[in-house]
Amino acid sequence: MYDLIGDIHGHASELKALLAKMGYQKMDGEWQHSERKVIFLGDFVDRGPEQVETVQIARSMVESGNALAVMGNHEFNAVCWATPAPKNRTGYLRAHTAKNRDQHQAFLDQIGEGGDLHKSTIEWFKTLPLFLDLPELRVIHACWHTEHLTTISRLTDDQNRLLPCAWEACSRKDSEAYEAIETLLKGLEIALPEGQYFLDKEKNKRTDVRAKWWQTENLTYRDLAMVPASEIEKIPHDPVETHILPGYDGAKPLFVGHYWLRGEPAPLNDHIACLDYSVAGDHGGKLCAYRSDLEQDIRIENFEWVEAV
């Protein structure tokens, strides 16, 4: 039986409170449960005040066999930030722009950029699989997309971990691998009709919208768009061509994070749950878990959470 935990973003205090609430105890230096195992959905770092401790707890639980984990987009970005580009490219796999540094600076300050702990943490991030396809359930950080999973399978090992040779292609914007990683770890984006745009939370003009890829009804751009509330009226009600959406076969329950949801945790549908409830948000966020007893349908009563401190 598994307890799946959503995006933590350096909030170790909330993580410890949630583990304790679910009956985990710290024994011999390890958080553990006599009958259950945690599955972390990624995004351990960036934003929060306790990023080193968060990674230490998760890594220790994984390495002791008390947890599994998948890679989030923030772990992918952290690896690319720290990895020099090959000779045919300049700089690093993730450009050291002011915008990228601002997003990552809190982690670099807390971990000590370039130090032994930073290097060790980056090496651990590289060992995280992109997804889990267990007999009873599936886990991926943002979007289960069969076509992109097929693309990335050529660049992963038998444990769904990126091969050493894959990082360059996955970070190069003109590659199929880059498009696959973007969708799997950040979610599906769809282009708006020609001439349409909105402003994101940083007031940047955007012509693509992040989509609620799991929806099967009300398939218009506005219904599917995940944009600031102040911008939703700019999104047209034109129907989206159904082939754009990946669909989900519902063969197993699927758990994702990433989407900064608000309110009281609940299933997205009978077979899919998002466990990111904005613990690192400005106010009212939660660190959310789902307590799976291997049931096939997502049950609202199995959600558990603690409020952000």
N, C-alpha and C positions, 0 to 999 in steps of 0.2 A: 504494500500500500504506500502511496506517495502523497507528500505535501508539496505542492507546486507553489513557488514564491516568485512574484513579479519583480519589476525593476526596483532596485534598492538605491542606487545613485549615492552611495556614501553615507547612508543613514543607518549606521551600525546599531545605535541605541534602539531604533524601531525594530531592526532585525532580531536583536536579542529578546526584545519584549514579545515579538510574534512567535519566536521559537518556544519561549517559555509558556506562552498561552496555549500552544498546541501540544504541550507535554514533553518537550525536549529538555534535557538536562545537560549541564556541562560536567562531564566526568573525565578525569585524567586529561584535562585540557581540551577535550573535544565535545562539541554539542552533538548529542545523539538521542535516539529513541529506541526502545526495545523492540518495537514492532513496525516502525515506519522509516521512510527515507525521504529526504528533501530532493526536489528537482528545482534548480535555479534557472530562471528564464533569461539571464544575462542583464547587462547594464548595471554592473557593480559600481562603476566609477563615474566621475564628473558630477559637479554641482554640490554635493553634500559635504558636511564638515568632518566625516569619519571614514574617509575612503580607504585608508590603509587598513584599518581594523575590519572594514567590510570585506575587503579582499582576503584578509587573513582568515576570517571565519569561514567564508565560502571555500577557499582553497583547502583549508584544513579538513573541512567536512568531506570534500570530494576525495582528497588523497587518503583519508581514513576509511573510505567506503560508506560514509553516512549520507552522502549526497551525490547527485549527478548535476551537470550544468551544461548549458549551451551558451554560445557566443552571442552577445548583443552588438549593436552597431558601435557602441562606445568602446568596447574591447577591440573590435576591428580597427576603429580609428586610432586607438592608442598604439596598436602594433605598427600601423602605417606611419604614424607620427615619428616613431622611434627608429624606423628602418630606412637607411639610406637608399636612394633610388639607384638602379643599375647605371652603367656607364652611358647608356644611350638616353638617360634622363638626368635632370639636374635636381639637386636638393634631396627631398625625402619622398616616400610613397604618398604621404599626406603632406601637402604643401604647408610650410610654416608661415601662413598668412596671419594677419592680425585677427581676423575673424576666427580662424581655426585655433589659434593660441588662446584667445579669450575663452572659448568653449572648454578648453582642456587645462587651463592654467591652474585651477584649484587642485587637480590631481597632481600635476607636476610639482607644485609647491609642497604638497603633503608627502609625496613619495620620495622627493629629492631627485630631480631630473638628472639622468645620466649615472646615478649611483647604483650600487650593487642591488639594492632592493628594487629599484625601478627596472633594472635589467632582468632580474629574476621574475618579477611580476609579468613583464612582457613575454618572457618565455612560457610562463604558465598560460597566459591568454592564448598563445598559439596552439596549445593542446586542446582547447575547447572545441567540441564539435559544432557544426552549423545547425544541426537539428538532431532530434532523437525520434526514431520510429520503433517504439517498443511494442511488444505483443498487444498491450492493452490500451495504449494511448500514443499521441504524437505531441512533440514540442518543437517550436521554432520561435525565434524572437518576434517576427513581424508578420510574415505572409507565407502560407503554404501554397506554392505555385509550382505545379508539376513540371511545366516546361523549363523553368529556371532551375529546378532541382536536377533535372536531367543534364542541363548544361554544366552545372557545378560539379556533378558526379565525376566528370572527367578530370577534376582538379582536386579531388579529395581521396583520403585513404579509406580503409574498410570501417573506420570508426567516424566517418563523416567530418574529418578534420582536414583543413586546407593543407595541401602539400607545400613544402618549402618553395617550390618553383611557381606556385600559384599566386603568391601575394602581389607580384608585379602586375600580372594580367588583371587581377581583381581590383586593383587600384587605378587602372588606366582607363580613362573615360570613353575611349573609342572601342572598347572590347565587349564581347558578349558576356564575359565573366563579370565585368563591372556592372552591367545591367542586372545580371542575376543576383549579385550580392546586394545591390541597392534595393531590389525588391524583397529578397528574403529577409534582410536585416532592417530595412527602413519602411517597407510597405509599398504597395502598388500605387504608382502615379499615372494619371491619365491626362492627356492633353485636352484642354478646353477647345471648343469650336473657335475657328479663326477670328481674331479680333477681340476675344474675351480674355479678361485677366482679373486678378484680385491682388490685394496687398497682404503679405504675410505679417507675422507679429513683429518683425523687424522693419516693416514698411517697405520691403522689397517687392517689386512687381513680379508676379508669378503667372505663367500661362499653363502650368500643370497643377493638378490638385491631387493630394493624397486621397485615396478612395477607400470606402468601406467595402473592401473586396468580398467580404463574407455575405453581403446582402443578396437575396434572390428575388426581391420584389421592389417596386418603386425605383426602377433603375434609370433615373435621370441624373444629370450632372449634379444638380442641387441636392438630391436625396443622398447621393454617394459621397459628396465632398466633405472633407474634414478641414475646415477653414475657420478662422476667427469669426465669432458670432456677428461682429460688425461688418463682415464682408460677405455673408451668405447671400444677401440679396443680389450681389453681382454675379452669382453663379446661375447660369440659365437652367430652365426646366426641360431642356431638350433631352430626349431619350439617349442613353448610351448604348452603343451596339453591344449585344450580350457577349460576343466572342472576346471582348476586351477583358472581361472578368474571368479569373481562373476557375471559379467554382470550387466546391469541396465535396468529396464523395461521401463524407459522414461515416466512413467505415470504422473510424475510431474517434474518440474524443480528441480534440485539438486544443492546445493551450498556447497562447501568445502573450507577449507583453507590449511595450513600446508606445502605446497610443494615448497616454496621459488622460485617461478617462476621469470623470468626476462623479460624485454622488455615491449611492449605495451599490456595492458590487453585485452584478447579476450576469447571467449568460448573455452572449451575443445572439446565440440561437441554441437549439437543442444539442448541438455537437461542438460548439466553439465557445471558449471563454478567453477574455482578455484579463490579465491580472496586473496591469499597470494602472494604478489609481493615484498617480501624481504625488507620491510621498515627498518628492523634492519640489513641489509646487509652492506658490506663495502662501496659501492658506487652505485648510480643509482637505488636505491630501491624506491618503492612507497607504500603508504597506499591506498588500493584499496577498492572500494565499487561497488555494483550493485544496481541500482534503479529499483526495480520490481514494475510494475503496474499489476502484476498477469498474465502476458502473459505466454503462454505455452512453447514457444521456447525462448532460450537465445538470446538476441539481443546485438550485439557489441556496438551499440550506447548508451546502458544503463549503460555501465561501467563508473565510475567516480573515480578520484584519485587525490592525491597530492604527490608531490615529497618529498622524505626524506630530512630533513634539514641537 
